[in-house]
Amino acid sequence: MTLNENLGQWSEMLMFLAALVYVVAFVAFTWDLASHSRATRRAEEATRAESGDAAVGLDRVPAGVAAGGAGADAGAGAGRGQEGAAPSGRAAPGYPEDAAEQTGVGTRGRGRSRAEKARLAGQTADDAMLYSGERRPAANVAVAVMVLAAVVHLAGVVTRGLAAGRVPWGNMYEFCTTGALVVSAVFLISLLFRDLRFVGTLVSGLALVMMVAATIGFPTPVGHLQPALQSYWLVIHVSVAVMASGVFTITFAMAVLQLLQGWRERRLIEGERDRMPFLRLVPSAQALENFAFRLNAVGFVMWTITLAFGAIWAEQAWGRYWGWDAKEVWTFVIWVVYAAYLHARATRGWTGARSAWLSIIGYACIIFNFTAVNTVFNGLHSYSGL
């Protein structure tokens, strides 16, 4: 089929324009977090000022009234000590011993006590990740710009395919640009069901990095496929791999946020100053972990299909299902890492930071498989186009 180089140039222009729009989306999402951080600090300062005024007012209360109040409090405390005593030696709510009563799951698989949960109340977003109706104009603008970027990006990918007369994922440039589009699409579709705007900064930033990598690191003009790739299995095998990589990109972003939120929660429980108040827009570390676990399970199924379809395609192309080629080995390594992640969390109780780091390691293996394996290692899968 004849190549349409003019249409290929239009595709490159659209890709460049999409990257610029992703920059605007990234700035808007970052501004949303920054504005809430400043608003949070102002609210905290106002609360401290009001607490100071209340303390001054208490000092002006007559001594007798103050003493009476103290006596009443003491009496109430005594009453609580008699009526609220926990049966069978169990600590009553509100007492230090209540730390033994576990009501949630913490960063190392242990429970959160009620005292810890009380300290974290109001410090994170709703764990259900539902829209609350709170006014966030910067976030709304960011989502609108992200939609525009995805539309322009889609036009660039489609024109690339039309220019080449085939599916646009035959080399690293095309895989990277299509993968960035899938990341954006997965994020925008998820926004229809959950309020995931808190992860928009990382998602738009990752999409932008992928576009820059494709343009600067892997520039490839429109061309025909190599003979081994001229198969319908290219559509099936690579499309599933792209979708799985898009899902893993989202879970990688959530794992990073989980680590940051977990560190912040520990500081708040210990009574230290909140150094990342913008994370109030983000659900708890446990909620992020649970949601990422479900997404990783979906991505793992897709990657399993990728591995199986790749073996079938290899048998048709080279007469064997498995040949220990570098690409095949690293695809299997990725599968093993995510299988270990799912197994460790589901059966061994690896929660908190350990599960987040396993997810991050899995995504690092994907990046290595896509970059180093395609460019450094020689093998039958050397289709980088460079």
C-alpha positions, 0 to 999 in steps of 0.5 A, a space after each residue: 500500500 502506498 504511504 501518504 507522507 503528507 498525511 503523516 506530517 499532519 499526524 506529527 503536527 497533531 501529536 505536537 499539538 496534543 502534547 502542548 494541550 497536555 502541558 496545559 492540562 498538567 498545569 491546571 491539575 497542579 494548580 488545583 492541588 496547589 490552590 487547595 493546599 493554600 486554602 487548607 493552610 488558611 483554614 488551619 490558621 483561622 482555626 488556630 486563631 479561633 482556638 486562641 480566642 476561645 482560650 482567652 475567653 476562658 481565662 476571663 470566666 469567674 473563678 467560681 464558675 470555672 471551678 464549678 465547670 471543672 467539678 462538673 467535668 470531673 464528675 462526668 469523667 467519674 461517671 464515665 469511669 463507672 458507667 462506661 467501663 468496658 466489660 471483660 477488661 476491654 478498654 472503653 472508647 476514648 481511653 488510651 487502651 482503645 488503641 488495641 481495638 483495631 477498626 481498619 487496616 494500616 500501612 503494615 497490615 495492622 489495624 487502625 485504632 479509633 484514636 488514629 482514625 479520629 486524628 485522620 478524620 477530615 484529613 483525606 478525601 472520601 474513600 468511596 471516591 465519589 463526587 461531593 459537589 465541592 467547587 473545584 474550578 481548576 480541576 474542572 478546567 483541567 478535565 475539559 482540557 484533558 478531553 481536548 488533548 485526548 481528541 487531538 491525540 486521537 486525531 493524530 493516531 488515526 491520521 498516522 494509521 491512515 498515512 501508513 495504511 495499517 494499525 498505528 503501533 508497528 514501532 516504538 514511536 507509534 506504540 508510545 503515542 498510542 499508549 499515551 492515548 490509552 492512558 488518557 482514555 482510561 483516566 477519562 473513562 474512569 472519571 465517569 464513575 469515580 472522582 479520580 481528579 486527584 491523580 490527574 497531575 500524574 496521569 497528564 504528566 505521564 502522558 506528556 512524558 510518553 509523547 515527548 519520548 516518542 517525539 524526541 527519543 523515538 522519531 520514526 517516519 511513516 513506513 511499512 511494517 516488517 514482514 514478521 509484523 504483517 499479521 492480524 496478530 499485530 492487532 490482537 496481541 499489541 492492542 491488548 498489551 497497550 491497554 494493559 500498559 495503560 491500566 498499569 500506568 494508572 495503578 503506578 500513579 496511584 501507588 506513588 500517591 499511596 506512598 505519599 499519603 501513607 507517609 503523611 498519615 503517619 505524621 498526622 497520627 504522631 501529631 506532626 505538622 502536615 507538610 502536604 496539605 494538598 493530599 486532603 484531596 486524595 483518599 486514604 492510603 488504604 482506599 488507594 491501595 484497594 482501588 489499585 489492587 482491583 485495577 491491577 487485577 484487570 491489567 494482569 488478566 490483560 497481560 496474561 492474554 498478551 503473553 498467551 497471544 504472543 506465544 501463539 503468534 511466535 509459533 505461527 511466525 517462527 515455528 515455536 511458542 517460546 524461544 527465550 528471546 529478550 522480549 519474551 523473557 521480560 514479558 514473562 518477568 512482568 507477568 511474574 512480578 504482578 502475579 507476585 503482587 496479587 498473590 502477596 497482597 491477597 494471601 500473604 497480607 502484604 499491604 501498605 507500602 510493600 504492595 505499593 512498591 511491588 506495583 512500582 517495580 512491576 511498572 519499572 519492568 514495563 518501562 525497561 521492557 519497552 525501552 532498553 529491551 527494544 533498543 539495547 538487546 538484539 533479538 527477534 523482537 527488535 522492531 523499534 524502527 530506529 
